[in-house]
Amino acid sequence: MAEKQAAAWEVAGEALAEASRCGVAPSLERLGRLGQLGSLAALVEALGDEEALAGAAIAHAREREGVGLAAGEIVGELLALGRVLERRGLRREREAVDWCLLLVFERVTAELGERARRDPLTGVLNHRAFHALVAAEVARARRYRGRLALLLFDLDRFKETNDAEGHAEGDRILRAVALALGDSARENDAVGRLGGDEFGVLLLQARPAAVAAFVERVRSRFPADVSASAGSAFLAEVTGPAEDLFALADRRLYDDKIARAA
């Protein structure tokens, strides 16, 4: 065991030297020796263990991300490791590195896909992803005779606050609202930012009483200086596409905003 660990450390050190020579992971240069090694030796040791390899590869990628390496630098380091193993004639371990590269690529691709669906400020679904989800759930509910409700929220006097106190304060409010909505929703529900200061919530299998309770719960979780108008629509009320559900909820949102301003 000790010999295996020593050999893994030796290969890891050689791989770091290769990465430094090729300049593929410049962020490593600012770390101390132990920081540079990180979990690389553990990954090298796991290359001969198929059961442990996937976990070790993901753990190494996370560790490298944690110290500031970009995805390209992580890939560059793995390629450097592969060249070292190739020179040593360790074909099986070299092929295992290729599999690690595939795992890292899949992870990065999945993360990029998820980021593309998210509003960068609040972390909730963006306009396009939320509308697509609502359309899919409307089709599903109609097929299986399910229920769903769409809720729209529009912040009161947000533009005035944003203009008077600055975008930083406006961003704080938007993040707080998104957090309140997310904390109030169930696991199978969905929250989206539809643009500006408007948010949407999709509540699955929701009855009118549950929707009313949700609105009150959300408003109680808003910061003291934040309020919002709301409008809801139920799938049973429309027969057309998902856009009709949005249109009905939007009309009720407008009515609520007028009533609250009176």
C-alpha positions as CSV (number, residue, x, y, z in Angstrom):
1,M,0.0,0.0,0.0
2,A,2.8,2.4,0.9
3,E,4.6,1.6,-2.3
4,K,1.4,2.3,-4.3
5,Q,0.9,5.6,-2.6
6,A,4.5,6.6,-3.1
7,A,4.2,5.8,-6.8
8,A,1.0,7.8,-7.1
9,W,2.7,10.8,-5.6
10,E,5.6,10.4,-8.0
11,V,3.3,10.3,-11.0
12,A,1.3,13.2,-9.7
13,G,4.4,15.3,-9.2
14,E,5.6,14.5,-12.8
15,A,2.1,15.4,-14.1
16,L,2.3,18.8,-12.4
17,A,5.7,19.4,-13.9
18,E,4.3,18.5,-17.3
19,A,1.3,20.8,-16.8
20,S,3.6,23.7,-15.7
21,R,6.0,23.1,-18.7
22,C,3.1,23.3,-21.1
23,G,1.4,26.1,-19.3
24,V,-2.0,24.4,-19.4
25,A,-3.0,25.2,-15.8
26,P,-1.5,28.6,-14.9
27,S,-3.8,28.9,-11.8
28,L,-1.7,26.1,-10.1
29,E,1.4,28.3,-10.2
30,R,0.0,30.6,-7.4
31,L,-0.5,27.6,-5.0
32,G,2.1,26.0,-2.7
33,R,3.4,22.5,-3.4
34,L,0.7,20.8,-1.3
35,G,-2.0,23.0,-2.9
36,Q,-0.7,22.0,-6.4
37,L,-0.8,18.3,-5.6
38,G,-4.3,18.6,-4.0
39,S,-6.1,15.4,-4.7
40,L,-4.1,14.5,-7.8
41,A,-2.2,11.7,-6.1
42,A,-5.5,10.2,-4.9
43,L,-6.8,10.3,-8.5
44,V,-3.7,8.6,-9.8
45,E,-4.1,5.9,-7.2
46,A,-7.7,5.4,-8.2
47,L,-6.9,4.9,-11.9
48,G,-6.5,1.2,-11.3
49,D,-9.7,0.8,-9.4
50,E,-12.8,1.0,-11.7
51,E,-15.2,1.2,-8.7
52,A,-13.4,4.1,-7.1
53,L,-12.4,6.0,-10.3
54,A,-15.7,7.9,-11.0
55,G,-15.9,9.3,-7.4
56,A,-12.2,10.2,-7.4
57,A,-12.5,12.0,-10.7
58,I,-15.5,14.1,-9.7
59,A,-13.9,14.8,-6.3
60,H,-10.7,16.0,-8.0
61,A,-12.6,18.2,-10.4
62,R,-14.5,19.8,-7.4
63,E,-11.3,20.2,-5.5
64,R,-9.6,22.0,-8.5
65,E,-12.7,24.2,-9.0
66,G,-12.5,25.1,-5.3
67,V,-9.0,26.4,-5.6
68,G,-9.9,28.5,-8.6
69,L,-9.0,26.4,-11.7
70,A,-11.2,26.9,-14.8
71,A,-12.6,23.9,-16.6
72,G,-10.0,24.2,-19.3
73,E,-7.2,24.1,-16.8
74,I,-8.7,20.9,-15.2
75,V,-8.8,19.3,-18.6
76,G,-5.3,20.5,-19.3
77,E,-4.0,18.9,-16.1
78,L,-5.6,15.6,-17.0
79,L,-4.1,15.7,-20.5
80,A,-0.7,16.3,-18.9
81,L,-1.3,13.3,-16.6
82,G,-2.2,11.2,-19.6
83,R,1.1,12.1,-21.4
84,V,3.1,11.1,-18.3
85,L,1.3,7.7,-18.1
86,E,1.9,7.2,-21.8
87,R,5.6,7.8,-21.4
88,R,5.7,5.4,-18.5
89,G,4.0,2.7,-20.6
90,L,1.0,2.6,-18.3
91,R,-1.6,2.0,-20.9
92,R,-4.5,0.9,-18.7
93,E,-4.1,4.0,-16.5
94,R,-3.8,6.2,-19.6
95,E,-7.1,4.9,-20.8
96,A,-8.6,5.5,-17.4
97,V,-7.6,9.2,-17.7
98,D,-9.5,9.4,-21.0
99,W,-12.6,8.2,-19.1
100,C,-11.9,10.9,-16.4
101,L,-11.8,13.5,-19.2
102,L,-15.2,12.2,-20.4
103,L,-16.7,12.5,-16.9
104,V,-15.4,16.1,-16.5
105,F,-16.7,17.0,-20.0
106,E,-20.1,15.6,-19.1
107,R,-20.2,17.5,-15.8
108,V,-19.2,20.8,-17.4
109,T,-21.7,20.3,-20.2
110,A,-24.5,19.6,-17.7
111,E,-23.6,22.6,-15.6
112,L,-23.5,24.9,-18.7
113,G,-26.9,23.6,-19.7
114,E,-28.3,24.3,-16.3
115,R,-26.8,27.7,-16.2
116,A,-28.4,28.5,-19.5
117,R,-31.8,27.8,-17.9
118,R,-31.2,30.0,-14.9
119,D,-31.5,33.7,-14.2
120,P,-27.9,34.8,-13.3
121,L,-29.0,37.2,-10.6
122,T,-31.5,35.2,-8.7
123,G,-30.8,31.6,-9.6
124,V,-34.4,30.8,-10.5
125,L,-35.5,29.7,-13.9
126,N,-35.2,32.3,-16.6
127,H,-38.1,33.5,-18.9
128,R,-37.5,31.0,-21.6
129,A,-37.0,28.0,-19.3
130,F,-40.0,28.8,-17.2
131,H,-42.3,29.2,-20.2
132,A,-41.1,25.9,-21.6
133,L,-41.7,24.2,-18.3
134,V,-45.2,25.6,-18.0
135,A,-46.1,24.4,-21.5
136,A,-44.8,20.9,-20.8
137,E,-46.7,20.7,-17.5
138,V,-49.9,22.0,-19.1
139,A,-49.7,19.2,-21.7
140,R,-48.9,16.6,-19.0
141,A,-51.8,17.8,-16.7
142,R,-54.3,17.6,-19.5
143,R,-53.2,14.2,-20.6
144,Y,-53.4,12.8,-17.1
145,R,-56.3,15.0,-15.8
146,G,-54.1,16.8,-13.3
147,R,-54.4,20.2,-11.8
148,L,-52.0,23.1,-11.8
149,A,-52.0,26.8,-11.1
150,L,-49.9,29.7,-12.4
151,L,-49.0,32.6,-10.2
152,L,-47.5,35.9,-11.4
153,F,-45.9,38.4,-9.0
154,D,-45.0,42.0,-9.8
155,L,-43.1,44.1,-7.3
156,D,-44.8,47.3,-6.1
157,R,-42.9,50.5,-6.8
158,F,-39.7,48.7,-7.7
159,K,-38.7,51.1,-10.4
160,E,-38.9,54.0,-8.0
161,T,-36.8,52.2,-5.5
162,N,-34.3,51.1,-8.1
163,D,-33.9,54.6,-9.5
164,A,-33.7,56.3,-6.1
165,E,-31.4,53.8,-4.2
166,G,-29.4,52.3,-7.1
167,H,-29.1,49.0,-8.8
168,A,-27.4,47.3,-5.9
169,E,-30.4,47.8,-3.8
170,G,-32.7,46.7,-6.6
171,D,-30.6,43.5,-7.0
172,R,-30.9,42.9,-3.2
173,I,-34.7,43.1,-3.4
174,L,-34.9,40.8,-6.5
175,R,-32.7,38.2,-4.8
176,A,-34.8,38.4,-1.6
177,V,-38.0,37.9,-3.5
178,A,-36.6,34.9,-5.4
179,L,-35.5,33.4,-2.1
180,A,-38.9,33.9,-0.5
181,L,-40.6,32.3,-3.5
182,G,-38.2,29.4,-3.6
183,D,-38.6,28.8,0.2
184,S,-42.4,28.8,-0.1
185,A,-42.6,26.4,-3.1
186,R,-42.6,22.7,-2.8
187,E,-40.0,20.5,-4.4
188,N,-42.1,19.7,-7.5
189,D,-43.2,23.4,-8.0
190,A,-41.1,25.8,-10.1
191,V,-40.1,29.5,-9.8
192,G,-39.0,31.7,-12.6
193,R,-38.0,35.3,-13.2
194,L,-39.9,36.5,-16.2
195,G,-38.1,39.8,-16.7
196,G,-37.5,42.9,-14.6
197,D,-39.4,42.7,-11.4
198,E,-41.9,40.0,-12.5
199,F,-41.8,36.4,-11.2
200,G,-43.8,33.4,-12.0
201,V,-44.6,30.3,-9.9
202,L,-46.0,27.0,-11.2
203,L,-47.9,25.1,-8.5
204,L,-48.7,21.5,-9.4
205,Q,-51.8,19.8,-8.1
206,A,-52.9,23.0,-6.4
207,R,-56.4,23.9,-5.3
208,P,-57.6,27.5,-4.9
209,A,-57.2,27.5,-1.1
210,A,-53.6,26.3,-1.4
211,V,-52.8,29.0,-3.9
212,A,-54.3,31.7,-1.7
213,A,-52.3,30.3,1.3
214,F,-49.1,30.3,-0.9
215,V,-49.5,34.0,-1.7
216,E,-49.9,34.9,1.9
217,R,-47.0,32.8,2.9
218,V,-44.8,34.4,0.3
219,R,-45.8,37.9,1.3
220,S,-45.0,37.2,4.9
221,R,-41.5,36.2,3.9
222,F,-40.7,39.3,1.9
223,P,-38.5,41.9,3.5
224,A,-40.4,44.6,5.4
225,D,-39.8,47.1,2.7
226,V,-41.0,44.9,-0.2
227,S,-44.5,44.2,-1.4
228,A,-45.9,42.7,-4.6
229,S,-49.1,42.4,-6.6
230,A,-50.2,38.9,-7.6
231,G,-52.5,37.2,-10.1
232,S,-53.3,33.5,-10.5
233,A,-54.9,31.3,-13.1
234,F,-55.9,27.6,-13.0
235,L,-55.6,25.2,-15.8
236,A,-59.3,24.3,-15.6
237,E,-60.1,27.9,-16.5
238,V,-58.5,27.8,-19.9
239,T,-58.8,25.5,-22.9
240,G,-56.1,26.9,-25.1
241,P,-52.3,26.8,-25.0
242,A,-50.2,27.7,-22.0
243,E,-50.0,31.3,-23.2
244,D,-53.7,31.6,-22.3
245,L,-52.8,30.7,-18.8
246,F,-50.2,33.4,-18.6
247,A,-52.7,35.9,-20.2
248,L,-55.4,35.2,-17.6
249,A,-52.9,35.4,-14.6
250,D,-51.5,38.6,-16.1
251,R,-55.0,40.2,-16.2
252,R,-55.6,39.3,-12.6
253,L,-52.2,40.6,-11.6
254,Y,-53.1,43.9,-13.2
255,D,-56.4,44.0,-11.4
256,D,-54.6,43.3,-8.1
257,K,-52.1,46.1,-8.8
258,I,-54.9,48.6,-9.5
259,A,-56.7,47.6,-6.3
260,R,-53.6,47.9,-4.2
261,A,-52.8,51.3,-5.6
262,A,-56.3,52.7,-4.8
